[in-house]
Amino acid sequence: MMAGGGTGGHVIPAIAVARELRTRGHNVYFVGTEQGIEAKLVPAAGFELRRIQIGGLNRVGVRQMLATLGRLPMATFASNRSVRGVAAVFSMGGYAAGPPVLAAILRRVPVVVMEPNAVPGFTNRSIGRLVARALVSFPETASFFPRGRTEVTGLPVREEFFRIAPKPRGGVLHLLITGGSQGSRTLNHAARESWPLFRQAGLAVRITHQTGANGFAEIRDAFAGCGIEGEIAPFISDMPAAFAAAHLVVCRAGAGAVSELAAAGKPSILVPFPYAADDHQTRNAQAMERAGASRLVRDAEMTGKMLVETVSRIMADLARMGEAARPFARPAAARRAADVLEEVARV
């Protein structure tokens, strides 16, 4: 059973592990919510999604917190039915993981968690001492889990990213802008400001922009008359194809985004989300920039003018930057996660 949802960062790596398990002959299904991105991504990947009703606890108001706590017993009971007969549970964290993981622990089903950030999220911190194994991306994260039960594996990335070939430069620069599955207000505003500036600078660009649902309609309508080629979408379901078509990616610096950039060998402009726990996105971006794979732009400094200036400065260096990103890739992460699940599974 795969637990975790809410954002693409929680769901997409779990799908990569689920695919590996399926190739080994295992029956795999997910538990998640109707409102999370898992409701779209999991069925599209060909897996069953068993739905529960639960909300968030972290960074929410008192009313939302009380509502979530009130639903927790029922959601755990519903998940308890799903856990019956399960050999092991894999959790990426997120609020949707809480009930199924709690149900698994109560039934003594082994739980393997994957924590890609230096400081675990709320769910993984809460159950950290009770897990069978913890797969992490940073050695220091081991302190949140039982001694001897952690392993540095990195984050699973879909195999399609590793198969992306370098894209030769032509007369038009293909730019992919994405703030993740929920979008980014900062990147949305900067992208919109950049359209006339790219034209004024004489830079021929083609823009593919994932806005998130909230900013989509307004940006789509404005883009239609800006005179630049491209597409605006609330969500890009085939992100490997979007990466393959891009010369340069502008995005946040979460673990999932950085792992996909490395797997695809794509140069990037990274704009860390400033409120991420332990500022881990800035740490990710700094590591990529030190290696020469990315340029870091602070959230408060990202404007249309800054975007155009940064693109102009690095255009001649994109091929080298892409090659510098590849050493960060961990192509065996999904396979190793599947290995660990088989090791702890009651089969």
C-alpha positions in Angstrom: 0.0 0.0 0.0 1.3 3.4 -1.0 0.3 6.3 1.4 0.8 10.0 0.9 -0.7 12.8 -1.2 -1.7 16.4 -1.5 1.0 17.5 -3.8 3.0 16.1 -6.7 6.1 15.9 -4.5 4.3 13.4 -2.4 2.7 11.4 -5.1 5.1 11.2 -8.1 8.0 9.5 -6.3 5.5 7.0 -4.8 4.3 6.2 -8.4 7.9 5.5 -9.4 8.2 3.0 -6.6 4.8 1.5 -7.3 5.8 0.9 -11.0 8.9 -0.9 -9.9 6.9 -3.1 -7.5 4.4 -3.9 -10.2 7.2 -5.0 -12.6 8.2 -7.5 -9.8 4.7 -9.0 -9.7 3.3 -7.2 -6.6 -0.2 -5.9 -6.3 0.0 -2.2 -5.4 -2.6 0.3 -4.6 -2.8 3.8 -3.1 -4.7 5.5 -0.3 -5.4 9.2 -0.6 -7.9 12.0 -0.8 -10.3 13.2 -3.4 -9.0 16.8 -3.3 -5.3 16.0 -3.5 -3.4 15.7 -6.7 -3.3 11.9 -6.2 -6.9 11.8 -7.4 -5.7 12.7 -10.8 -2.2 11.2 -11.0 -2.7 7.7 -9.5 -5.6 6.5 -11.7 -3.7 8.0 -14.7 -0.8 5.8 -13.8 -3.0 2.8 -13.8 -3.2 2.2 -10.1 -6.2 1.9 -7.8 -6.8 4.8 -5.4 -8.8 4.1 -2.2 -10.1 7.4 -1.0 -10.3 8.7 2.6 -11.6 12.0 4.1 -8.8 13.9 5.9 -7.3 17.4 5.8 -4.1 19.0 6.9 -2.7 19.7 10.4 0.4 21.7 9.6 0.2 25.4 8.9 -3.5 25.5 9.1 -6.0 27.5 11.2 -7.5 26.3 14.4 -10.8 25.5 12.7 -9.1 23.4 10.0 -7.0 21.6 12.7 -10.0 20.7 14.8 -11.9 19.5 11.7 -9.0 17.3 10.8 -8.6 15.9 14.3 -12.3 15.1 14.3 -12.0 13.1 11.0 -8.9 11.3 12.1 -10.5 8.4 13.9 -12.9 7.7 11.1 -10.2 8.1 8.4 -8.0 5.7 10.4 -10.8 3.2 10.7 -11.5 3.4 6.9 -7.8 2.9 6.3 -7.7 0.0 8.7 -9.9 -1.9 6.2 -7.5 -1.2 3.4 -4.5 -2.4 5.5 -5.9 -5.9 6.0 -3.7 -8.4 4.1 -1.1 -5.7 3.2 2.5 -6.9 3.4 4.1 -3.5 3.8 3.2 0.2 3.6 5.3 2.9 1.8 4.7 6.5 2.9 5.9 9.7 1.3 4.3 11.7 4.1 1.8 14.5 3.7 -1.5 14.8 5.5 -3.1 12.0 3.4 -0.5 9.6 4.8 -1.5 10.0 8.4 -4.5 7.7 8.7 -3.2 4.8 6.6 0.2 4.8 8.3 -1.4 5.0 11.7 -3.7 2.1 10.8 -0.7 0.1 9.6 1.3 0.8 12.8 -1.7 -0.3 14.9 -2.0 -3.5 13.0 1.8 -4.0 13.1 2.2 -3.8 9.4 5.8 -2.7 8.6 6.0 0.9 7.4 8.8 2.2 5.2 8.9 6.0 4.9 10.7 8.1 2.4 11.8 11.6 3.6 13.5 13.7 0.8 14.0 16.8 3.0 16.6 17.5 5.6 13.9 18.0 8.2 10.9 15.6 8.0 7.4 16.8 7.4 4.7 16.7 10.2 3.5 13.1 9.4 7.0 11.6 9.2 8.1 13.4 12.4 5.1 12.2 14.3 5.6 8.5 13.5 9.4 8.5 13.0 10.3 6.3 15.9 7.7 3.6 14.9 8.8 2.9 11.3 10.5 -0.2 10.0 12.9 1.7 7.7 13.4 5.3 6.6 14.8 6.2 3.2 16.4 9.7 3.2 18.3 12.1 1.0 20.4 13.8 3.7 22.5 12.0 6.2 21.5 14.4 9.0 17.8 13.3 8.6 18.7 10.0 10.3 18.4 11.6 13.7 14.6 11.7 13.4 14.4 7.9 13.0 15.5 4.9 15.0 19.2 4.2 14.9 20.2 1.6 12.3 17.0 1.9 10.3 17.9 4.7 7.9 19.5 4.6 4.4 20.4 7.4 2.1 18.7 6.5 -1.2 17.7 9.8 -2.8 14.3 10.4 -4.3 12.8 8.1 -6.9 12.3 9.7 -10.3 10.3 8.2 -13.2 12.4 6.4 -15.7 11.1 8.7 -18.5 13.3 11.5 -17.1 16.5 9.4 -17.4 15.7 8.7 -21.0 15.6 12.4 -22.0 18.3 13.3 -24.6 20.1 16.7 -24.6 18.1 19.1 -26.7 20.1 20.9 -29.4 19.8 24.7 -29.5 17.9 26.2 -32.4 16.8 29.7 -33.2 14.1 29.7 -30.5 14.8 29.0 -26.8 12.2 26.7 -25.3 11.5 27.7 -21.7 9.6 25.6 -19.2 8.2 27.5 -16.1 6.6 25.5 -13.3 5.8 26.2 -9.7 4.9 22.6 -9.0 1.4 21.0 -9.1 -0.1 23.8 -7.0 1.7 26.6 -8.9 3.7 29.5 -7.6 2.4 33.1 -7.4 6.0 34.4 -7.6 6.8 32.5 -10.8 3.4 33.3 -12.3 3.9 37.1 -11.8 7.5 37.0 -13.0 6.5 35.1 -16.1 3.8 37.5 -17.0 6.1 40.5 -16.5 8.7 38.8 -18.7 6.7 38.5 -21.9 7.1 42.1 -23.2 10.7 42.2 -21.9 11.7 39.1 -23.9 10.4 40.8 -27.0 12.1 44.1 -26.2 15.4 42.2 -25.7 15.0 40.5 -29.0 15.1 37.0 -27.4 13.1 34.5 -29.4 11.5 32.2 -26.7 8.7 29.7 -26.6 7.1 29.3 -23.2 5.4 26.4 -21.6 4.0 27.4 -18.2 2.3 25.3 -15.5 0.5 27.9 -13.4 -1.5 25.8 -10.9 -5.3 26.0 -10.8 -5.6 29.4 -9.1 -3.6 31.5 -11.6 -4.5 29.7 -14.7 -7.4 31.5 -16.3 -6.0 35.0 -15.9 -2.6 34.1 -17.2 -4.0 32.1 -20.1 -6.1 34.9 -21.3 -3.3 37.5 -21.0 -0.8 35.2 -22.7 -3.1 34.8 -25.8 -2.4 38.4 -26.8 1.3 38.8 -25.8 2.8 37.8 -29.1 4.9 34.9 -27.7 4.5 31.3 -28.7 3.7 28.6 -26.1 1.2 27.0 -23.9 -0.3 27.8 -20.5 -1.7 24.9 -18.5 -3.0 24.6 -14.9 -1.2 21.2 -14.7 1.1 19.3 -17.0 0.3 15.6 -16.8 3.3 14.5 -19.0 6.1 16.4 -17.3 8.9 14.2 -18.8 7.7 15.3 -22.3 7.7 19.0 -21.2 11.2 18.5 -19.9 12.3 16.9 -23.1 11.0 19.9 -25.1 12.7 22.5 -22.9 16.2 24.0 -23.2 15.9 25.6 -19.8 13.6 25.0 -16.7 12.5 27.7 -14.3 11.1 26.2 -11.1 11.1 25.8 -7.3 13.9 23.9 -5.6 12.1 21.1 -3.8 13.7 17.7 -3.7 11.4 16.3 -6.4 12.2 19.2 -8.8 15.9 19.0 -8.3 15.9 15.2 -8.7 14.0 15.5 -12.0 16.4 18.1 -13.3 19.3 15.9 -12.5 17.8 12.8 -14.1 17.0 14.8 -17.3 20.3 16.7 -17.3 18.4 20.0 -17.6 19.9 23.5 -16.8 17.7 25.5 -14.5 16.9 28.7 -12.8 15.9 27.8 -9.3 13.7 30.0 -7.1 13.5 28.4 -3.6 10.2 28.6 -1.8 11.1 30.9 1.1 8.9 29.2 3.7 10.0 25.6 3.3 11.0 23.8 6.5 14.6 24.4 7.5 14.9 26.4 4.3 15.8 23.2 2.6 14.9 24.5 -0.9 17.6 27.1 -0.6 20.1 24.4 0.4 19.1 22.4 -2.6 19.5 25.3 -5.0 22.8 26.3 -3.5 24.2 22.8 -4.1 23.0 22.9 -7.7 24.5 26.3 -8.3 27.8 25.4 -6.8 28.0 22.5 -9.2 27.3 24.9 -12.1 24.0 23.2 -12.9 21.7 26.1 -12.0 21.3 29.8 -11.2 19.7 30.6 -7.8 17.3 33.6 -7.7 15.7 34.5 -4.4 11.9 34.5 -4.3 11.9 38.2 -3.3 14.1 39.1 -6.2 12.3 37.1 -8.9 10.7 39.6 -11.3 10.1 39.6 -15.0 13.2 41.8 -15.4 15.3 39.4 -13.3 14.0 36.4 -15.3 14.9 37.9 -18.7 18.4 39.1 -17.4 19.2 35.7 -16.0 18.1 33.8 -19.1 20.2 36.2 -21.2 23.3 35.6 -19.0 23.2 31.8 -19.2 22.0 31.1 -22.7 25.4 30.4 -24.1 26.2 28.0 -21.2 23.1 25.8 -21.2 24.7 22.6 -22.5 27.4 22.7 -19.9 24.9 23.4 -17.1 22.8 20.4 -18.2 25.8 18.1 -17.9 26.6 19.5 -14.5 23.2 18.5 -13.3 23.5 14.8 -14.1 25.8 13.8 -11.2 23.0 14.6 -8.7 20.8 11.9 -10.2 20.2 8.6 -8.4 18.8 6.3 -11.0 18.5 3.3 -8.6 16.3 5.1 -5.9 13.0 3.5 -6.9 14.6 0.0 -7.2 16.2 0.4 -3.8 12.9 1.4 -2.2 11.3 -1.6 -3.8 14.1 -3.8 -2.4 13.6 -2.5 1.1 9.8 -3.0 0.9 10.4 -6.6 0.0 12.9 -7.0 2.8 10.4 -5.8 5.5 7.3 -7.2 3.9 5.5 -10.1 5.7 5.5 -12.4 2.7 
